[in-house]
Amino acid sequence: MSDKQLDFEFRERLNRIVGGDHHNYCYQCGACVAVCPAARFSDEFNPRDILLMTLLGREQELISADSIIWKCTNCYSCYERCPQDVRPVEVIIALKNMCTQQGVLPDNVDKFSEAIIQTGRSVVITSTINRRRQALGLPELKDVPVEELKIILDE
């Protein structure tokens, strides 16, 4: 495929994933970039560019273990700011799901997933975290009902 040719097949596959079809509404205004914390701290990350790549069907650039999509923090700021209801974060999550389906994930994603399955959390809760929470007037974190989580994940 040449750089000037759109990959409609990729776009159609993205459209079939929950949240993926909203990329079709993007008119490249840049409101998502203005509020994006990942774009603020990474010169490479730009949600508008990611949406443009989806519109152009640039599967090879988006669906890989080293894709820029993995720098998204899933903060939903772009979702709230977008005037077209594009929901960039949901499009990026759909792209991450496509990566998962194709088995192309960064190493650390497997580690986070395994931690969630085992403990119900993506990070280990230490006494230091609980002391800091206490200093902030927050309650100590309780154990997550992991068995219930495993039932949900099995569904």
Secondary structure by P-SEA (a helix, b strand, c coil): ccccccaaaaaaaaaaccccccccccccccccccccaaaaacccccaaaaaaaaaaccccccccccccccccccccccccccccccaaaaaaaaaaaaaaaaccccaaaaaaaaaaaaccccccccaaaaaaaaaaccccccccaaaaaaaaaac
